[in-house]
């Protein structure tokens, strides 16, 4: 039992302003090396969700910083659940380096508490009374973007069966603050490094009673249309902004009559700030775009 920490939480539950001013609770969802999402709550109930990678396969989801606020009773219930967990923490749960893991940490009046577990139901069960309200708060925060990056793919001239295809990648910010982002025109475009790709595949055909055979999609790099020399390294994405980036890609559609396209941007390298201004790092995917081939 972490008595100094639980005693500090008792004071916070009684409204001790000194404890509440520095109170912090954070859930970290991490998979090495790219997935590192965090949701945090402070003593005023302010919830901040930071995401660098969409949590599902569906394209069009935004990454970035999102914020909301808990009601007083919601914060009180969270602190009560945290106190029970800290008073009787579960034994350490073993996990492998490649597994997704949830780390829960907190600070109250300078006293620390932390526990972690792999994303495996039996291991997470003791943490659920704290994780559940945090995940609900995370969902609410996602409705209020502060700085968010979503990708939209446009093929203004459609696509032939093979050869070059002109594409426009829209970098969209639904948030209330602007930020810098790596310019897709200047990325290394190398495997396992920052890059922007065009992913394409034949549409999945569903037949009643028959499971469709999965076909791995094809990938090709999206590259600049022109060899300009004065291209900036970063692009500023203003609040409620939409910055269009013209690109092109070579692809081979074979004998397909129709293809599904998606743009994928990986911009993980570099700092979180540029000369004191925020820079958004992360990986983001556009929604699927179905195109009839010419």
Buried (B, 14 or more C-beta within 10 A) or exposed (E): EBEEBBBBBBBBBEEBEEBBEBBEBBBBBBBEEEBBBBBBBBBEBBBBBBBBBBEEEEBBBBBBBBBBBBEEEBBBBBBBBBBBBBEEBEEEBEBEEEEEBBBBBBBBBEBEBBBBBBBBEEBBEBBEBBBEBBBBBBBBBBEBBBBBBBBBBBBEEEBEBEEEBBBBBBBBBBBEBBBBBBBBBBBEBEEEEBBBBBBBBBEEEEEEEEEEEEEEEBBBBBBBEEEEEEEEEBBBBEBEBEBEBBBBBEBEBEEBEEBBBBBBBBBBEBEEEBEEEBBBBBBBBBBBBEBEBE
